[in-house]
Amino acid sequence: MDALLDTDWAAHWRGLVERRQAELGTFGGPAWDARAASFQARTQGQPDPFLDLVRPHLGPGRTLLDVGAGYGRHSVPLAGDAEWVTVVEPSAGMRALIPDLPAMTVVGSSWEDAEVEPSDVAICCHVLYGVTEAVPFIEKLEAAASDRVFLLLRDGPHPSASEHLVDPEPPREPKLSDAYCLLRQLGIHPQVDTWRDARRRVYAGLEEALDEARGHLGPAWDEARHPSQIEAGLRPGAEGGLVYEGADGIVGCLHWRARERG
């Protein structure tokens, strides 16, 4: 038996997502509306090796597609390297934060329902964790890229001030290594680039940290004990807000040349 290729990784992925959703519920586009501004505040402007991976594949006349673009964390800094950028983002709150750029089309839709013209390069960053049917999602993404596809994922749990509060942890999300195995099942041999990522979270205030923790822990959340434990694990930030410092994690990018269609 080939432990990699004889495993149904699509079913494995589906099981991870469904078990997590059964315990914690679904967290999708509309759920980001209230959190969009705080998410932008804590992530915008941070060093990002992912941009350095993508930029060599852009240039004059080249087009970029960003699926699950959020507030434009990646597509906006990459827009100066492309002729045209198309972003797909289901959350209205996130779309409201995307700057109005002259060479950008914004599509307010889930990827499954989106209709877009093919681009040279397609990127999808930290989106797949909640996608139950990952195979058609990835196949559609590859079909929308004439040159190269980039998937960015964590290879470990989501950093959160609540990550050490309960034992056992809630059902885990899919991660980078799961996506690699799934791609191999699809006949894709991706290049893999990984780097250490500081698991540092900045919250506007205690209530934002508690709101995130309630969503992270689901039924395991204990209103009597956990708020004080969350608060004890935070420190004041140098520029305001509250900071959680966790151990560094691994983030990685799976990227490959889009296969010819037809």
PyMOL commands that set and color helices and strands:
alter all, ss='L'
color gray80, all
select helices_A, chain A and resi 9-24+30-43+49-57+75-81+92-95+128-130+134-143+176-185+206-220+226-232
alter helices_A, ss='H'
color red, helices_A
select strands_A, chain A and resi 63-67+84-88+104-107+119-125+145-154+191-197+200-203+235-236+242-245+249-257
alter strands_A, ss='S'
color yellow, strands_A
deselect
rebuild
show_as cartoon
